[in-house]
Structure formats: C-alpha cells, structure tokens
Amino acid sequence: MRIGELAEETGTTPRALRHYEQAGLITSERAANGYRLYEPATTVRVRNIRRLLDAGLTLDDVWAFLPCLDGDVTAGPPSDKALRVAAERLAVLEDRIAAQAAVRDRLAAALRQATGARVRPVA
C-alpha cells in the first residue's frame, strides 16, 4: 500500500505518516521508483497511534505502547510503563489546565474591573 492509500485509509496525512516513520513507530519498504510501500497491517498500527495521540499522548509517549500497537490497544492489560507514561501525561495536562484557568480568571477579573462588569463572556 502506498503512502497516500495508507493516509486515506487511516484518516491521517502523508506528512504525519512520514513523521511516524521517522520516529520509528512504523516502517516501509521502498519500491523501485522510491515510493514508500506499507504492509496492509500498518493501518491498525497507525489507527492506534492516532488514538493515543488523540488521547493527549505525545509520539515519545506512544513508544511505551509499542508492544500492543499492532492489535487492539485497549484490549490487553497495559504495562506498568504505559500506565506510568499515561499518568505522567495526565499530570502535565492537569497542570496546563490549571494554569490556563488561572490566566482566564485574571483576564475576566481585569475585564470586569475595566468595564464595571458590563462584559459578558463570548460563547
């Protein structure tokens, strides 16, 4: 399967696939014309990578899940390393959310003070 076909099949882009390959998460063969050729089973791996990225993990984090990327990533028991990586990523996200909430609250207070509470949040 060529890169465009894999991208279409998995709902991603050729650029993302090249990035996953550069990160060592997927592999390809080269055709005589230099085009990348992927095994059909790579679709499962790419979909699992996308699921993990959509859940808030980074490509570096995905490495902890490498042993289960070729099957149902949610079916088997997670490894201790995978659980640790996920917990660490969750802590980072929680910290970012708290920091953004603090910024939001300061901005809202400044707007209330500047306008006499006449500014309503934009939905």
N, C-alpha and C positions, 0 to 999 in steps of 0.2 A: 504494500500500500504506500503510495507517495504522500509527501507531507501535506499537500492540500486536501487529499482524501481523509487523512487522519484528523486534520484540523476540523473539517466539516463533520466528520463522524462524532467527534468529541466536543464540539461546540467551543473550540478554542481557536487560536490563530497559529499560522506557521511560525511566527516570531516567538510565541510562547513555547512552542514545541522545540525550536532550536535552543531556547533558554533552558528548558528541562534537560535537553541532551547535553548541553554544556555543563550543567550542574551534575551530570552523571546519573540522573534519575531514569532516563530512557536511552535506548541505543538504536542505531540504524545501521544498515548496510549501505553501500554506495553502488548505484547502477553504473554501467559503462559510461553513461553520459554525465555522471557526477551527482545525479539526483539521489536524495535520501530515500531509502526504502525501509518501511517498518513492517514488522510482523503484525498480523491482524490482532493478536492478543495484546498488543500495545495499547489498544483502545481502553481496555479495562484499567491498565496502569494509569493512563492519562486521566481517565474519569476519576479515579481515586485521588490522584494528585490534586485535581481541581476541587474535589470535595474537601480535602484537608485545607487547601488554601482558602476556600470559601468559608471555612470554619474559623479562620483567623490565624492559621499557622503560616509560617514562612517556608520557603524552599529548604532552608537549612533545617527547620523543624521536621520537614517531611522525611528526612533521612532516617529518623528514628522509626518510621513506619515502613521502611523499605521491605522488610521480610513479608509483609502482608499486602503490598500494593498490587499483586497480581491476582488477588481474589477479592472476596467481599471484605473490605477493610473494616467493616463494623461487625462482622460475624464472629471472629475469633477473639479470645481474650487478649487484651492489649498487654504488651510487655511493660515491665517496670520503667524502662527507659522512655517508652512512648507516653506513659502516664505522667512521668516527671516533666517531659517536654511540654505536654498539653497544659499541665498545671502551671508551669512557669510562664507560658504564653498567656494564660488566663490572668495571671497576676499582673503581667505587663499591661494587658488591655484594661484591667480594672484601674490601675494607676493612671493610665491615659484618660479614661472616662472621668475619674475624679478630678484630674487637672483641668479638663475641658469644662466640667460642671462649675468649678471654681471661677474660671475665666468668664463663663456665661453669667454667673451670679454677679460678678463685679461689673460687667458691662450693663446688665439690667439695672443694677443699683445706680450706676452713673447716669444712665438714660432717665431713670425716674427722678433723680436729683436735678438734672439739667432741664427737664421738661415739666416738672411739677406733676409727675405721674400720668401724663397725657399720652405716653407712647404705649401702644399695645404690641405684643409680640406678633410677628408675621408668621402665619401658618404655612 
